[in-house]
Amino acid sequence: ECEDHKRSLESVSSELFHLREMAEEMEAYKAQALDVKLLREENLRVEQDLASVSSQFQAEVDRLKRELQLKLENERADHLEALFRLNQEKEESESLLKDSYGIIQTR
């Protein structure tokens, strides 16, 4: 009877040891699951931050494009105006030369 009791205790002890190991494994899995959950949350925050930065960057690119386009249009208008003035001055100079040449010929 003692032997049976001893074997029963050893069996229970072995089962307890096995249960403790399983409990430790479960704790390790829970810790890993928590790590995974935290990593997923961090990944989501990073993706949201990236989307926000990407959106801000695109808005800045669009603003700079508009600004550059406006600047180019203004410079083009300035150049056209300068060319128009130069052409007028050229025409006035040619007219003065013709008038001067006409006066010289009549003398």
N, CA, C and O atoms as a Tinker XYZ file with bonds, in Angstrom:
   428  protein
     1  N      0.823000   -1.186000    0.000000    73     2
     2  CA     0.000000    0.000000    0.000000    64     1     3
     3  C      0.871000    1.255000    0.000000    63     2     4     5
     4  O      0.545000    2.238000   -0.666000    81     3
     5  N      1.947000    1.225000    0.726000    73     3     6
     6  CA     2.899000    2.340000    0.753000    64     5     7
     7  C      3.497000    2.561000   -0.627000    63     6     8     9
     8  O      3.636000    3.691000   -1.095000    81     7
     9  N      3.842000    1.464000   -1.257000    73     7    10
    10  CA     4.420000    1.558000   -2.605000    64     9    11
    11  C      3.432000    2.186000   -3.574000    63    10    12    13
    12  O      3.800000    3.026000   -4.395000    81    11
    13  N      2.192000    1.776000   -3.474000    73    11    14
    14  CA     1.157000    2.352000   -4.339000    64    13    15
    15  C      1.008000    3.846000   -4.068000    63    14    16    17
    16  O      0.889000    4.658000   -4.985000    81    15
    17  N      1.018000    4.175000   -2.794000    73    15    18
    18  CA     0.896000    5.573000   -2.397000    64    17    19
    19  C      2.100000    6.373000   -2.910000    63    18    20    21
    20  O      1.957000    7.497000   -3.392000    81    19
    21  N      3.304000    5.761000   -2.793000    73    19    22
    22  CA     4.533000    6.407000   -3.250000    64    21    23
    23  C      4.470000    6.626000   -4.769000    63    22    24    25
    24  O      4.787000    7.711000   -5.256000    81    23
    25  N      4.059000    5.595000   -5.507000    73    23    26
    26  CA     3.958000    5.715000   -6.959000    64    25    27
    27  C      2.905000    6.768000   -7.341000    63    26    28    29
    28  O      3.080000    7.524000   -8.297000    81    27
    29  N      1.835000    6.798000   -6.588000    73    27    30
    30  CA     0.784000    7.781000   -6.845000    64    29    31
    31  C      1.323000    9.196000   -6.622000    63    30    32    33
    32  O      1.044000   10.100000   -7.410000    81    31
    33  N      2.099000    9.387000   -5.542000    73    31    34
    34  CA     2.702000   10.693000   -5.258000    64    33    35
    35  C      3.707000   11.079000   -6.347000    63    34    36    37
    36  O      3.764000   12.233000   -6.772000    81    35
    37  N      4.494000   10.102000   -6.790000    73    35    38
    38  CA     5.455000   10.376000   -7.858000    64    37    39
    39  C      4.729000   10.764000   -9.140000    63    38    40    41
    40  O      5.163000   11.661000   -9.863000    81    39
    41  N      3.640000   10.092000   -9.409000    73    39    42
    42  CA     2.854000   10.398000  -10.600000    64    41    43
    43  C      2.269000   11.812000  -10.502000    63    42    44    45
    44  O      2.305000   12.582000  -11.462000    81    43
    45  N      1.731000   12.133000   -9.320000    73    43    46
    46  CA     1.183000   13.474000   -9.105000    64    45    47
    47  C      2.291000   14.514000   -9.195000    63    46    48    49
    48  O      2.100000   15.577000   -9.786000    81    47
    49  N      3.441000   14.217000   -8.618000    73    47    50
    50  CA     4.586000   15.126000   -8.658000    64    49    51
    51  C      5.032000   15.351000  -10.104000    63    50    52    53
    52  O      5.318000   16.478000  -10.506000    81    51
    53  N      5.086000   14.277000  -10.870000    73    51    54
    54  CA     5.468000   14.369000  -12.269000    64    53    55
    55  C      4.450000   15.205000  -13.045000    63    54    56    57
    56  O      4.802000   16.034000  -13.885000    81    55
    57  N      3.187000   14.959000  -12.737000    73    55    58
    58  CA     2.123000   15.721000  -13.412000    64    57    59
    59  C      2.206000   17.204000  -13.045000    63    58    60    61
    60  O      2.023000   18.066000  -13.904000    81    59
    61  N      2.482000   17.502000  -11.776000    73    59    62
    62  CA     2.647000   18.899000  -11.339000    64    61    63
    63  C      3.827000   19.559000  -12.048000    63    62    64    65
    64  O      3.736000   20.707000  -12.483000    81    63
    65  N      4.937000   18.823000  -12.162000    73    63    66
    66  CA     6.111000   19.348000  -12.858000    64    65    67
    67  C      5.751000   19.665000  -14.312000    63    66    68    69
    68  O      6.118000   20.715000  -14.839000    81    67
    69  N      5.039000   18.754000  -14.939000    73    67    70
    70  CA     4.616000   18.932000  -16.318000    64    69    71
    71  C      3.675000   20.145000  -16.444000    63    70    72    73
    72  O      3.781000   20.932000  -17.384000    81    71
    73  N      2.763000   20.274000  -15.484000    73    71    74
    74  CA     1.841000   21.413000  -15.492000    64    73    75
    75  C      2.584000   22.735000  -15.298000    63    74    76    77
    76  O      2.243000   23.741000  -15.920000    81    75
    77  N      3.612000   22.728000  -14.425000    73    75    78
    78  CA     4.423000   23.941000  -14.223000    64    77    79
    79  C      5.138000   24.320000  -15.520000    63    78    80    81
    80  O      5.182000   25.493000  -15.891000    81    79
    81  N      5.692000   23.329000  -16.199000    73    79    82
    82  CA     6.357000   23.600000  -17.474000    64    81    83
    83  C      5.373000   24.193000  -18.482000    63    82    84    85
    84  O      5.682000   25.147000  -19.197000    81    83
    85  N      4.176000   23.595000  -18.515000    73    83    86
    86  CA     3.155000   24.108000  -19.433000    64    85    87
    87  C      2.768000   25.543000  -19.064000    63    86    88    89
    88  O      2.566000   26.379000  -19.944000    81    87
    89  N      2.665000   25.824000  -17.761000    73    87    90
    90  CA     2.326000   27.170000  -17.308000    64    89    91
    91  C      3.418000   28.161000  -17.702000    63    90    92    93
    92  O      3.120000   29.278000  -18.123000    81    91
    93  N      4.682000   27.755000  -17.567000    73    91    94
    94  CA     5.790000   28.623000  -17.970000    64    93    95
    95  C      5.759000   28.887000  -19.475000    63    94    96    97
    96  O      5.987000   30.011000  -19.922000    81    95
    97  N      5.471000   27.832000  -20.255000    73    95    98
    98  CA     5.363000   27.999000  -21.705000    64    97    99
    99  C      4.219000   28.958000  -22.056000    63    98   100   101
   100  O      4.343000   29.806000  -22.940000    81    99
   101  N      3.099000   28.796000  -21.332000    73    99   102
   102  CA     1.952000   29.677000  -21.571000    64   101   103
   103  C      2.315000   31.126000  -21.264000    63   102   104   105
   104  O      1.938000   32.028000  -22.012000    81   103
   105  N      3.042000   31.360000  -20.175000    73   103   106
   106  CA     3.473000   32.713000  -19.829000    64   105   107
   107  C      4.388000   33.282000  -20.919000    63   106   108   109
   108  O      4.283000   34.453000  -21.285000    81   107
   109  N      5.286000   32.432000  -21.430000    73   107   110
   110  CA     6.176000   32.867000  -22.502000    64   109   111
   111  C      5.367000   33.222000  -23.754000    63   110   112   113
   112  O      5.643000   34.230000  -24.405000    81   111
   113  N      4.373000   32.398000  -24.089000    73   111   114
   114  CA     3.514000   32.680000  -25.247000    64   113   115
   115  C      2.722000   33.970000  -25.041000    63   114   116   117
   116  O      2.558000   34.764000  -25.968000    81   115
   117  N      2.231000   34.168000  -23.807000    73   115   118
   118  CA     1.492000   35.398000  -23.510000    64   117   119
   119  C      2.393000   36.613000  -23.674000    63   118   120   121
   120  O      1.974000   37.632000  -24.224000    81   119
   121  N      3.633000   36.509000  -23.197000    73   119   122
   122  CA     4.583000   37.614000  -23.338000    64   121   123
   123  C      4.863000   37.883000  -24.813000    63   122   124   125
   124  O      4.919000   39.037000  -25.239000    81   123
   125  N      5.039000   36.815000  -25.594000    73   123   126
   126  CA     5.277000   36.992000  -27.027000    64   125   127
   127  C      4.064000   37.617000  -27.709000    63   126   128   129
   128  O      4.205000   38.485000  -28.570000    81   127
   129  N      2.880000   37.172000  -27.320000    73   127   130
   130  CA     1.649000   37.717000  -27.905000    64   129   131
   131  C      1.528000   39.207000  -27.572000    63   130   132   133
   132  O      1.108000   40.004000  -28.410000    81   131
   133  N      1.894000   39.568000  -26.360000    73   131   134
   134  CA     1.860000   40.977000  -25.975000    64   133   135
   135  C      2.876000   41.773000  -26.797000    63   134   136   137
   136  O      2.580000   42.874000  -27.260000    81   135
   137  N      4.073000   41.211000  -26.975000    73   135   138
   138  CA     5.085000   41.862000  -27.803000    64   137   139
   139  C      4.579000   42.072000  -29.223000    63   138   140   141
   140  O      4.755000   43.142000  -29.806000    81   139
   141  N      3.951000   41.041000  -29.769000    73   139   142
   142  CA     3.409000   41.125000  -31.129000    64   141   143
   143  C      2.334000   42.208000  -31.194000    63   142   144   145
   144  O      2.301000   43.010000  -32.127000    81   143
   145  N      1.458000   42.222000  -30.192000    73   143   146
   146  CA     0.396000   43.232000  -30.158000    64   145   147
   147  C      0.998000   44.634000  -30.099000    63   146   148   149
   148  O      0.565000   45.528000  -30.826000    81   147
   149  N      1.992000   44.826000  -29.235000    73   147   150
   150  CA     2.637000   46.135000  -29.118000    64   149   151
   151  C      3.346000   46.522000  -30.414000    63   150   152   153
   152  O      3.305000   47.681000  -30.826000    81   151
   153  N      3.996000   45.551000  -31.055000    73   151   154
   154  CA     4.665000   45.827000  -32.330000    64   153   155
   155  C      3.651000   46.208000  -33.412000    63   154   156   157
   156  O      3.905000   47.105000  -34.217000    81   155
   157  N      2.509000   45.529000  -33.430000    73   155   158
   158  CA     1.470000   45.867000  -34.411000    64   157   159
   159  C      0.934000   47.267000  -34.178000    63   158   160   161
   160  O      0.718000   48.022000  -35.127000    81   159
   161  N      0.720000   47.617000  -32.912000    73   159   162
   162  CA     0.249000   48.966000  -32.591000    64   161   163
   163  C      1.276000   50.011000  -33.006000    63   162   164   165
   164  O      0.921000   51.044000  -33.574000    81   163
   165  N      2.546000   49.743000  -32.723000    73   163   166
   166  CA     3.616000   50.664000  -33.117000    64   165   167
   167  C      3.687000   50.770000  -34.645000    63   166   168   169
   168  O      3.866000   51.859000  -35.190000    81   167
   169  N      3.548000   49.647000  -35.319000    73   167   170
   170  CA     3.562000   49.632000  -36.787000    64   169   171
   171  C      2.415000   50.476000  -37.341000    63   170   172   173
   172  O      2.598000   51.218000  -38.306000    81   171
   173  N      1.253000   50.366000  -36.742000    73   171   174
   174  CA     0.099000   51.150000  -37.169000    64   173   175
   175  C      0.367000   52.641000  -36.980000    63   174   176   177
   176  O      0.062000   53.446000  -37.860000    81   175
   177  N      0.940000   53.008000  -35.828000    73   175   178
   178  CA     1.270000   54.425000  -35.576000    64   177   179
   179  C      2.280000   54.919000  -36.607000    63   178   180   181
   180  O      2.146000   56.025000  -37.131000    81   179
   181  N      3.287000   54.104000  -36.896000    73   179   182
   182  CA     4.309000   54.497000  -37.871000    64   181   183
   183  C      3.679000   54.668000  -39.253000    63   182   184   185
   184  O      3.989000   55.622000  -39.966000    81   183
   185  N      2.794000   53.742000  -39.628000    73   183   186
   186  CA     2.125000   53.853000  -40.934000    64   185   187
   187  C      1.277000   55.122000  -40.998000    63   186   188   189
   188  O      1.249000   55.799000  -42.025000    81   187
   189  N      0.592000   55.444000  -39.911000    73   187   190
   190  CA    -0.220000   56.666000  -39.880000    64   189   191
   191  C      0.669000   57.900000  -39.966000    63   190   192   193
   192  O      0.349000   58.850000  -40.681000    81   191
   193  N      1.786000   57.891000  -39.238000    73   191   194
   194  CA     2.729000   59.011000  -39.301000    64   193   195
   195  C      3.287000   59.162000  -40.708000    63   194   196   197
   196  O      3.413000   60.273000  -41.223000    81   195
   197  N      3.618000   58.034000  -41.323000    73   195   198
   198  CA     4.149000   58.056000  -42.680000    64   197   199
   199  C      3.121000   58.618000  -43.656000    63   198   200   201
   200  O      3.461000   59.420000  -44.526000    81   199
   201  N      1.880000   58.204000  -43.514000    73   199   202
   202  CA     0.818000   58.718000  -44.389000    64   201   203
   203  C      0.660000   60.224000  -44.205000    63   202   204   205
   204  O      0.475000   60.962000  -45.173000    81   203
   205  N      0.735000   60.670000  -42.958000    73   203   206
   206  CA     0.613000   62.099000  -42.673000    64   205   207
   207  C      1.780000   62.874000  -43.277000    63   206   208   209
   208  O      1.583000   63.912000  -43.910000    81   207
   209  N      2.985000   62.371000  -43.080000    73   207   210
   210  CA     4.178000   63.038000  -43.627000    64   209   211
   211  C      4.123000   63.033000  -45.150000    63   210   212   213
   212  O      4.455000   64.028000  -45.794000    81   211
   213  N      3.705000   61.921000  -45.715000    73   211   214
   214  CA     3.595000   61.811000  -47.166000    64   213   215
   215  C      2.592000   62.832000  -47.697000    63   214   216   217
   216  O      2.836000   63.478000  -48.716000    81   215
   217  N      1.483000   62.971000  -47.013000    73   215   218
   218  CA     0.460000   63.933000  -47.412000    64   217   219
   219  C      0.998000   65.366000  -47.306000    63   218   220   221
   220  O      0.782000   66.183000  -48.201000    81   219
   221  N      1.695000   65.660000  -46.214000    73   219   222
   222  CA     2.280000   66.992000  -46.032000    64   221   223
   223  C      3.327000   67.261000  -47.106000    63   222   224   225
   224  O      3.400000   68.363000  -47.649000    81   223
   225  N      4.135000   66.251000  -47.408000    73   223   226
   226  CA     5.172000   66.406000  -48.421000    64   225   227
   227  C      4.538000   66.686000  -49.783000    63   226   228   229
   228  O      4.993000   67.570000  -50.509000    81   227
   229  N      3.488000   65.934000  -50.132000    73   227   230
   230  CA     2.820000   66.138000  -51.414000    64   229   231
   231  C      2.203000   67.527000  -51.485000    63   230   232   233
   232  O      2.258000   68.179000  -52.527000    81   231
   233  N      1.616000   67.983000  -50.385000    73   231   234
   234  CA     1.038000   69.330000  -50.349000    64   233   235
   235  C      2.130000   70.380000  -50.562000    63   234   236   237
   236  O      1.920000   71.359000  -51.278000    81   235
   237  N      3.278000   70.180000  -49.951000    73   235   238
   238  CA     4.392000   71.119000  -50.124000    64   237   239
   239  C      4.909000   71.087000  -51.556000    63   238   240   241
   240  O      5.211000   72.136000  -52.125000    81   239
   241  N      5.016000   69.895000  -52.149000    73   239   242
   242  CA     5.443000   69.777000  -53.549000    64   241   243
   243  C      4.466000   70.517000  -54.452000    63   242   244   245
   244  O      4.883000   71.251000  -55.348000    81   243
   245  N      3.171000   70.331000  -54.223000    73   243   246
   246  CA     2.150000   71.004000  -55.030000    64   245   247
   247  C      2.247000   72.519000  -54.872000    63   246   248   249
   248  O      2.136000   73.258000  -55.850000    81   247
   249  N      2.453000   72.974000  -53.646000    73   247   250
   250  CA     2.578000   74.419000  -53.395000    64   249   251
   251  C      3.791000   74.982000  -54.122000    63   250   252   253
   252  O      3.717000   76.041000  -54.745000    81   251
   253  N      4.914000   74.263000  -54.036000    73   251   254
   254  CA     6.133000   74.726000  -54.704000    64   253   255
   255  C      5.968000   74.727000  -56.225000    63   254   256   257
   256  O      6.479000   75.618000  -56.904000    81   255
   257  N      5.263000   73.743000  -56.757000    73   255   258
   258  CA     4.993000   73.715000  -58.199000    64   257   259
   259  C      4.189000   74.945000  -58.616000    63   258   260   261
   260  O      4.512000   75.609000  -59.601000    81   259
   261  N      3.133000   75.240000  -57.849000    73   259   262
   262  CA     2.308000   76.419000  -58.172000    64   261   263
   263  C      3.128000   77.696000  -58.075000    63   262   264   265
   264  O      3.026000   78.581000  -58.925000    81   263
   265  N      3.945000   77.782000  -57.024000    73   263   266
   266  CA     4.784000   78.960000  -56.832000    64   265   267
   267  C      5.774000   79.125000  -57.994000    63   266   268   269
   268  O      5.966000   80.230000  -58.502000    81   267
   269  N      6.388000   78.036000  -58.399000    73   267   270
   270  CA     7.337000   78.072000  -59.508000    64   269   271
   271  C      6.636000   78.429000  -60.820000    63   270   272   273
   272  O      7.161000   79.216000  -61.609000    81   271
   273  N      5.478000   77.868000  -61.051000    73   271   274
   274  CA     4.717000   78.163000  -62.269000    64   273   275
   275  C      4.375000   79.651000  -62.328000    63   274   276   277
   276  O      4.514000   80.291000  -63.370000    81   275
   277  N      3.929000   80.186000  -61.205000    73   275   278
   278  CA     3.591000   81.612000  -61.145000    64   277   279
   279  C      4.828000   82.470000  -61.396000    63   278   280   281
   280  O      4.774000   83.458000  -62.128000    81   279
   281  N      5.935000   82.082000  -60.785000    73   279   282
   282  CA     7.179000   82.827000  -60.975000    64   281   283
   283  C      7.614000   82.797000  -62.443000    63   282   284   285
   284  O      8.019000   83.817000  -63.001000    81   283
   285  N      7.524000   81.611000  -63.060000    73   283   286
   286  CA     7.888000   81.493000  -64.473000    64   285   287
   287  C      6.968000   82.337000  -65.361000    63   286   288   289
   288  O      7.424000   82.994000  -66.297000    81   287
   289  N      5.672000   82.308000  -65.054000    73   287   290
   290  CA     4.733000   83.121000  -65.827000    64   289   291
   291  C      5.037000   84.608000  -65.673000    63   290   292   293
   292  O      4.974000   85.355000  -66.649000    81   291
   293  N      5.366000   85.043000  -64.460000    73   291   294
   294  CA     5.711000   86.452000  -64.231000    64   293   295
   295  C      6.992000   86.836000  -64.963000    63   294   296   297
   296  O      7.072000   87.908000  -65.563000    81   295
   297  N      7.995000   85.955000  -64.913000    73   295   298
   298  CA     9.250000   86.237000  -65.614000    64   297   299
   299  C      9.025000   86.290000  -67.121000    63   298   300   301
   300  O      9.602000   87.135000  -67.806000    81   299
   301  N      8.205000   85.408000  -67.631000    73   299   302
   302  CA     7.901000   85.392000  -69.066000    64   301   303
   303  C      7.213000   86.695000  -69.460000    63   302   304   305
   304  O      7.543000   87.297000  -70.482000    81   303
   305  N      6.254000   87.124000  -68.641000    73   303   306
   306  CA     5.560000   88.388000  -68.917000    64   305   307
   307  C      6.541000   89.551000  -68.878000    63   306   308   309
   308  O      6.472000   90.447000  -69.719000    81   307
   309  N      7.464000   89.546000  -67.897000    73   307   310
   310  CA     8.476000   90.602000  -67.810000    64   309   311
   311  C      9.364000   90.605000  -69.044000    63   310   312   313
   312  O      9.680000   91.670000  -69.575000    81   311
   313  N      9.774000   89.421000  -69.509000    73   311   314
   314  CA    10.638000   89.334000  -70.696000    64   313   315
   315  C      9.901000   89.802000  -71.949000    63   314   316   317
   316  O     10.472000   90.494000  -72.792000    81   315
   317  N      8.635000   89.421000  -72.063000    73   315   318
   318  CA     7.856000   89.861000  -73.220000    64   317   319
   319  C      7.690000   91.384000  -73.219000    63   318   320   321
   320  O      7.774000   92.032000  -74.263000    81   319
   321  N      7.455000   91.933000  -72.042000    73   319   322
   322  CA     7.330000   93.386000  -71.922000    64   321   323
   323  C      8.639000   94.077000  -72.287000    63   322   324   325
   324  O      8.637000   95.097000  -72.977000    81   323
   325  N      9.768000   93.515000  -71.818000    73   323   326
   326  CA    11.085000   94.093000  -72.150000    64   325   327
   327  C     11.341000   94.002000  -73.650000    63   326   328   329
   328  O     11.860000   94.946000  -74.246000    81   327
   329  N     10.978000   92.863000  -74.273000    73   327   330
   330  CA    11.152000   92.727000  -75.723000    64   329   331
   331  C     10.284000   93.735000  -76.476000    63   330   332   333
   332  O     10.718000   94.318000  -77.469000    81   331
   333  N      9.073000   93.933000  -76.003000    73   331   334
   334  CA     8.179000   94.900000  -76.634000    64   333   335
   335  C      8.780000   96.311000  -76.565000    63   334   336   337
   336  O      8.775000   97.044000  -77.553000    81   335
   337  N      9.305000   96.685000  -75.371000    73   335   338
   338  CA     9.937000   98.006000  -75.212000    64   337   339
   339  C     11.160000   98.146000  -76.112000    63   338   340   341
   340  O     11.355000   99.185000  -76.743000    81   339
   341  N     11.988000   97.095000  -76.171000    73   339   342
   342  CA    13.170000   97.141000  -77.036000    64   341   343
   343  C     12.762000   97.295000  -78.500000    63   342   344   345
   344  O     13.398000   98.038000  -79.246000    81   343
   345  N     11.733000   96.616000  -78.902000    73   343   346
   346  CA    11.248000   96.720000  -80.285000    64   345   347
   347  C     10.748000   98.129000  -80.577000    63   346   348   349
   348  O     10.998000   98.678000  -81.650000    81   347
   349  N     10.038000   98.707000  -79.609000    73   347   350
   350  CA     9.563000  100.090000  -79.781000    64   349   351
   351  C     10.743000  101.052000  -79.910000    63   350   352   353
   352  O     10.753000  101.929000  -80.774000    81   351
   353  N     11.755000  100.871000  -79.020000    73   351   354
   354  CA    12.940000  101.734000  -79.074000    64   353   355
   355  C     13.660000  101.579000  -80.409000    63   354   356   357
   356  O     14.141000  102.559000  -80.978000    81   355
   357  N     13.734000  100.344000  -80.906000    73   355   358
   358  CA    14.375000  100.076000  -82.196000    64   357   359
   359  C     13.624000  100.794000  -83.305000    63   358   360   361
   360  O     14.232000  101.435000  -84.163000    81   359
   361  N     12.306000  100.684000  -83.285000    73   359   362
   362  CA    11.507000  101.346000  -84.307000    64   361   363
   363  C     11.662000  102.861000  -84.235000    63   362   364   365
   364  O     11.745000  103.529000  -85.265000    81   363
   365  N     11.700000  103.405000  -83.010000    73   363   366
   366  CA    11.893000  104.854000  -82.847000    64   365   367
   367  C     13.276000  105.280000  -83.348000    63   366   368   369
   368  O     13.424000  106.321000  -83.989000    81   367
   369  N     14.286000  104.454000  -83.043000    73   367   370
   370  CA    15.647000  104.760000  -83.504000    64   369   371
   371  C     15.715000  104.714000  -85.022000    63   370   372   373
   372  O     16.336000  105.580000  -85.638000    81   371
   373  N     15.092000  103.726000  -85.628000    73   371   374
   374  CA    15.089000  103.622000  -87.096000    64   373   375
   375  C     14.385000  104.821000  -87.713000    63   374   376   377
   376  O     14.828000  105.360000  -88.727000    81   375
   377  N     13.289000  105.231000  -87.094000    73   375   378
   378  CA    12.550000  106.390000  -87.594000    64   377   379
   379  C     13.408000  107.651000  -87.498000    63   378   380   381
   380  O     13.425000  108.464000  -88.422000    81   379
   381  N     14.124000  107.813000  -86.372000    73   379   382
   382  CA    15.005000  108.977000  -86.210000    64   381   383
   383  C     16.136000  108.960000  -87.234000    63   382   384   385
   384  O     16.508000  109.994000  -87.789000    81   383
   385  N     16.684000  107.741000  -87.477000    73   383   386
   386  CA    17.753000  107.628000  -88.471000    64   385   387
   387  C     17.243000  108.016000  -89.858000    63   386   388   389
   388  O     17.927000  108.726000  -90.596000    81   387
   389  N     16.055000  107.556000  -90.211000    73   387   390
   390  CA    15.479000  107.902000  -91.519000    64   389   391
   391  C     15.259000  109.400000  -91.623000    63   390   392   393
   392  O     15.556000  110.022000  -92.643000    81   391
   393  N     14.717000  109.980000  -90.514000    73   391   394
   394  CA    14.491000  111.430000  -90.519000    64   393   395
   395  C     15.808000  112.180000  -90.667000    63   394   396   397
   396  O     15.911000  113.133000  -91.440000    81   395
   397  N     16.824000  111.734000  -89.910000    73   395   398
   398  CA    18.147000  112.388000  -89.976000    64   397   399
   399  C     18.735000  112.226000  -91.366000    63   398   400   401
   400  O     19.304000  113.179000  -91.900000    81   399
   401  N     18.618000  111.072000  -91.958000    73   399   402
   402  CA    19.153000  110.821000  -93.291000    64   401   403
   403  C     18.431000  111.689000  -94.318000    63   402   404   405
   404  O     19.039000  112.212000  -95.252000    81   403
   405  N     17.114000  111.829000  -94.122000    73   403   406
   406  CA    16.340000  112.683000  -95.027000    64   405   407
   407  C     16.758000  114.118000  -94.941000    63   406   408   409
   408  O     16.826000  114.804000  -95.961000    81   407
   409  N     17.048000  114.605000  -93.719000    73   407   410
   410  CA    17.479000  115.993000  -93.526000    64   409   411
   411  C     18.851000  116.191000  -94.159000    63   410   412   413
   412  O     19.089000  117.204000  -94.817000    81   411
   413  N     19.753000  115.233000  -93.967000    73   411   414
   414  CA    21.088000  115.333000  -94.525000    64   413   415
   415  C     21.025000  115.349000  -96.052000    63   414   416   417
   416  O     21.790000  116.079000  -96.681000    81   415
   417  N     20.163000  114.590000  -96.646000    73   415   418
   418  CA    20.060000  114.519000  -98.113000    64   417   419
   419  C     19.504000  115.817000  -98.686000    63   418   420   421
   420  O     19.876000  116.230000  -99.784000    81   419
   421  N     18.630000  116.443000  -97.949000    73   419   422
   422  CA    18.047000  117.690000  -98.475000    64   421   423
   423  C     19.004000  118.849000  -98.385000    63   422   424   425
   424  O     18.766000  119.868000  -99.033000    81   423
   425  N     20.038000  118.760000  -97.647000    73   423   426
   426  CA    21.011000  119.844000  -97.533000    64   425   427
   427  C     21.968000  119.751000  -98.595000    63   426   428
   428  O     22.878000  120.575000  -98.680000    81   427
